[in-house]
């Protein structure tokens, strides 16, 4: 998946969670401390989310941070290598 595809996927995923929680983007923006314009740009995939964004949004929408990340971040082989170190 290209970087732009990943940005778009994450944005769509987070927006889906926001809607499923019955929240508005404005409410999530206020609760997470992220400016609305930044949140909106990131949800549309124009800009990427960093880990601090993911953590703040996960807390704002009461979701597990890992659920907001793309599948390639859930690689079991990576976890096994980290445990060996």
KOLGU-26072 format. One record per residue: x, y, z of N, C-alpha, C in turn; residue number from 0; residue in three letters. Coordinates in nm, 3 decimals, padded with zeros to 5 digits, always signed. Example, Ala and Ser with C-alpha at 12.3 -4.5 7.8 and 13.67 -1.06 7.14 Angstrom:
BEGIN
[[+01.319, -00.569, +00.780], [+01.230, -00.450, +00.780], [+01.320, -00.330, +00.780], 0, "Ala"] [[+01.285, -00.225, +00.708], [+01.367, -00.106, +00.714], [+01.290, +00.003, +00.787], 1, "Ser"] 
***
This chain:
BEGIN
[[+00.085, -00.116, +00.000], [+00.000, +00.000, +00.000], [+00.091, +00.124, +00.000], 0, "Unk"] [[+00.064, +00.218, -00.089], [+00.145, +00.341, -00.096], [+00.113, +00.430, +00.024], 1, "Unk"] [[+00.198, +00.530, +00.047], [+00.177, +00.622, +00.159], [+00.043, +00.694, +00.146], 2, "Unk"] [[+00.009, +00.737, +00.024], [-00.118, +00.809, +00.008], [-00.237, +00.715, +00.029], 3, "Unk"] [[-00.224, +00.590, -00.013], [-00.330, +00.491, +00.012], [-00.346, +00.465, +00.162], 4, "Unk"] [[-00.233, +00.458, +00.231], [-00.237, +00.436, +00.376], [-00.303, +00.553, +00.447], 5, "Unk"] [[-00.267, +00.676, +00.408], [-00.329, +00.795, +00.468], [-00.480, +00.793, +00.448], 6, "Unk"] [[-00.521, +00.760, +00.326], [-00.664, +00.756, +00.294], [-00.734, +00.646, +00.374], 7, "Unk"] [[-00.673, +00.529, +00.383], [-00.731, +00.416, +00.455], [-00.750, +00.452, +00.602], 8, "Unk"] [[-00.647, +00.509, +00.664], [-00.655, +00.545, +00.805], [-00.764, +00.651, +00.826], 9, "Unk"] [[-00.767, +00.751, +00.739], [-00.870, +00.855, +00.750], [-01.011, +00.798, +00.741], 10, "Unk"] [[-01.032, +00.710, +00.644], [-01.164, +00.648, +00.629], [-01.199, +00.561, +00.750], 11, "Unk"] [[-01.099, +00.491, +00.801], [-01.120, +00.404, +00.916], [-01.161, +00.486, +01.039], 12, "Unk"] [[-01.087, +00.593, +01.064], [-01.117, +00.677, +01.180], [-01.254, +00.743, +01.164], 13, "Unk"] [[-01.284, +00.790, +01.044], [-01.415, +00.853, +01.022], [-01.528, +00.752, +01.045], 14, "Unk"] [[-01.506, +00.628, +01.006], [-01.605, +00.522, +01.027], [-01.629, +00.501, +01.178], 15, "Unk"] [[-01.520, +00.500, +01.256], [-01.533, +00.484, +01.401], [-01.605, +00.604, +01.461], 16, "Unk"] [[-01.573, +00.724, +01.414], [-01.640, +00.844, +01.466], [-01.790, +00.833, +01.445], 17, "Unk"] [[-01.831, +00.796, +01.325], [-01.974, +00.783, +01.295], [-02.038, +00.670, +01.376], 18, "Unk"] [[-01.967, +00.558, +01.389], [-02.025, +00.444, +01.461], [-02.044, +00.475, +01.610], 19, "Unk"] [[-01.968, +00.569, +01.661], [-01.981, +00.610, +01.802], [-02.087, +00.719, +01.818], 20, "Unk"] [[-02.147, +00.763, +01.706], [-02.249, +00.866, +01.712], [-02.193, +01.004, +01.741], 21, "Unk"] [[-02.067, +01.024, +01.707], [-02.000, +01.151, +01.733], [-01.988, +01.232, +01.605], 22, "Unk"] [[-01.963, +01.360, +01.620], [-01.935, +01.446, +01.505], [-01.785, +01.472, +01.499], 23, "Unk"] [[-01.738, +01.508, +01.382], [-01.597, +01.544, +01.368], [-01.564, +01.663, +01.457], 24, "Unk"] [[-01.657, +01.757, +01.469], [-01.636, +01.875, +01.552], [-01.615, +01.833, +01.698], 25, "Unk"] [[-01.699, +01.743, +01.747], [-01.687, +01.696, +01.886], [-01.554, +01.623, +01.908], 26, "Unk"] [[-01.515, +01.541, +01.813], [-01.388, +01.468, +01.824], [-01.270, +01.566, +01.820], 27, "Unk"] [[-01.281, +01.666, +01.736], [-01.178, +01.769, +01.729], [-01.161, +01.836, +01.866], 28, "Unk"] [[-01.269, +01.876, +01.926], [-01.263, +01.942, +02.056], [-01.211, +01.849, +02.165], 29, "Unk"] [[-01.259, +01.726, +02.165], [-01.220, +01.631, +02.270], [-01.074, +01.589, +02.257], 30, "Unk"] [[-01.024, +01.579, +02.134], [-00.886, +01.535, +02.111], [-00.786, +01.650, +02.117], 31, "Unk"] [[-00.835, +01.773, +02.105], [-00.745, +01.888, +02.102], [-00.686, +01.915, +01.965], 32, "Unk"] [[-00.731, +01.843, +01.865], [-00.682, +01.862, +01.728], [-00.770, +01.965, +01.658], 33, "Unk"] [[-00.709, +02.067, +01.598], [-00.792, +02.165, +01.526], [-00.880, +02.095, +01.422], 34, "Unk"] [[-01.003, +02.144, +01.408], [-01.098, +02.083, +01.316], [-01.043, +02.075, +01.173], 35, "Unk"] [[-00.979, +02.182, +01.126], [-00.927, +02.182, +00.989], [-00.819, +02.076, +00.971], 36, "Unk"] [[-00.737, +02.054, +01.073], [-00.634, +01.949, +01.065], [-00.697, +01.811, +01.063], 37, "Unk"] [[-00.794, +01.791, +01.152], [-00.864, +01.662, +01.156], [-00.928, +01.633, +01.022], 38, "Unk"] [[-00.997, +01.730, +00.968], [-01.067, +01.710, +00.841], [-00.969, +01.678, +00.728], 39, "Unk"] [[-00.857, +01.749, +00.722], [-00.755, +01.723, +00.618], [-00.698, +01.582, +00.630], 40, "Unk"] [[-00.678, +01.540, +00.753], [-00.622, +01.406, +00.776], [-00.725, +01.297, +00.745], 41, "Unk"] [[-00.850, +01.322, +00.781], [-00.954, +01.223, +00.750], [-00.971, +01.204, +00.600], 42, "Unk"] [[-00.949, +01.310, +00.524], [-00.960, +01.301, +00.378], [-00.834, +01.244, +00.312], 43, "Unk"] [[-00.729, +01.222, +00.391], [-00.606, +01.164, +00.339], [-00.510, +01.266, +00.280], 44, "Unk"] [[-00.538, +01.395, +00.297], [-00.448, +01.498, +00.245], [-00.320, +01.506, +00.326], 45, "Unk"] [[-00.331, +01.474, +00.454], [-00.217, +01.475, +00.545], [-00.221, +01.347, +00.625], 46, "Unk"] [[-00.106, +01.307, +00.678], [-00.100, +01.184, +00.755], [-00.118, +01.205, +00.904], 47, "Unk"] [[-00.157, +01.101, +00.972], [-00.168, +01.101, +01.117], [-00.035, +01.054, +01.175], 48, "Unk"] [[+00.010, +01.118, +01.284], [+00.126, +01.064, +01.355], [+00.074, +00.987, +01.477], 49, "Unk"] [[+00.164, +00.925, +01.549], [+00.122, +00.839, +01.658], [+00.050, +00.917, +01.767], 50, "Unk"] [[+00.092, +01.042, +01.791], [+00.024, +01.125, +01.890], [-00.121, +01.152, +01.849], 51, "Unk"] [[-00.142, +01.174, +01.719], [-00.277, +01.193, +01.666], [-00.362, +01.069, +01.692], 52, "Unk"] [[-00.307, +00.954, +01.660], [-00.380, +00.828, +01.675], [-00.419, +00.807, +01.821], 53, "Unk"] [[-00.325, +00.832, +01.911], [-00.352, +00.813, +02.054], [-00.459, +00.911, +02.103], 54, "Unk"] [[-00.449, +01.037, +02.062], [-00.547, +01.138, +02.105], [-00.686, +01.106, +02.050], 55, "Unk"] [[-00.691, +01.065, +01.924], [-00.821, +01.032, +01.864], [-00.881, +00.907, +01.925], 56, "Unk"] [[-00.797, +00.807, +01.949], [-00.847, +00.683, +02.012], [-00.908, +00.714, +02.148], 57, "Unk"] [[-00.842, +00.800, +02.225], [-00.896, +00.837, +02.355], [-01.026, +00.917, +02.339], 58, "Unk"] [[-01.028, +01.008, +02.243], [-01.147, +01.091, +02.221], [-01.269, +01.010, +02.181], 59, "Unk"] [[-01.247, +00.903, +02.104], [-01.362, +00.823, +02.058], [-01.376, +00.693, +02.137], 60, "Unk"] [[-01.292, +00.677, +02.241], [-01.298, +00.560, +02.327], [-01.279, +00.431, +02.248], 61, "Unk"] [[-01.166, +00.425, +02.179], [-01.135, +00.310, +02.095], [-00.991, +00.267, +02.121], 62, "Unk"] [[-00.961, +00.142, +02.098], [-00.826, +00.090, +02.110], [-00.742, +00.148, +01.996], 63, "Unk"] [[-00.628, +00.211, +02.027], [-00.546, +00.273, +01.921], [-00.512, +00.179, +01.805], 64, "Unk"] [[-00.482, +00.054, +01.835], [-00.444, -00.040, +01.729], [-00.556, -00.060, +01.627], 65, "Unk"] [[-00.680, -00.041, +01.668], [-00.793, -00.057, +01.576], [-00.797, +00.052, +01.470], 66, "Unk"] [[-00.723, +00.161, +01.492], [-00.722, +00.271, +01.396], [-00.608, +00.260, +01.296], 67, "Unk"] [[-00.521, +00.163, +01.316], [-00.403, +00.146, +01.230], [-00.428, +00.048, +01.117], 68, "Unk"] [[-00.357, +00.065, +01.004], [-00.374, -00.026, +00.891], [-00.320, -00.166, +00.922], 69, "Unk"] [[-00.366, -00.266, +00.846], [-00.327, -00.405, +00.873], [-00.177, -00.430, +00.874], 70, "Unk"] [[-00.101, -00.358, +00.794], [+00.043, -00.384, +00.789], [+00.113, -00.349, +00.922], 71, "Unk"] [[+00.046, -00.277, +01.009], [+00.100, -00.247, +01.140], [+00.071, -00.358, +01.240], 72, "Unk"] [[-00.001, -00.460, +01.197], [-00.038, -00.573, +01.282], [+00.037, -00.699, +01.241], 73, "Unk"] [[+00.159, -00.686, +01.196], [+00.238, -00.798, +01.146], [+00.290, -00.882, +01.262], 74, "Unk"] [[+00.243, -01.007, +01.275], [+00.287, -01.091, +01.386], [+00.437, -01.119, +01.383], 75, "Unk"] [[+00.496, -01.126, +01.265], [+00.639, -01.151, +01.255], [+00.718, -01.038, +01.320], 76, "Unk"] [[+00.671, -00.917, +01.306], [+00.737, -00.802, +01.366], [+00.732, -00.815, +01.519], 77, "Unk"] [[+00.619, -00.853, +01.571], [+00.606, -00.870, +01.717], [+00.700, -00.976, +01.768], 78, "Unk"] [[+00.714, -01.087, +01.693], [+00.803, -01.195, +01.734], [+00.948, -01.147, +01.737], 79, "Unk"] [[+00.991, -01.069, +01.636], [+01.127, -01.017, +01.631], [+01.153, -00.925, +01.748], 80, "Unk"] [[+01.054, -00.841, +01.783], [+01.072, -00.748, +01.894], [+01.087, -00.825, +02.026], 81, "Unk"] [[+01.017, -00.938, +02.040], [+01.024, -01.017, +02.163], [+01.160, -01.084, +02.176], 82, "Unk"] [[+01.224, -01.117, +02.063], [+01.353, -01.182, +02.064], [+01.465, -01.086, +02.103], 83, "Unk"] [[+01.444, -00.957, +02.080], [+01.549, -00.857, +02.108], [+01.569, -00.833, +02.255], 84, "Unk"] 
***
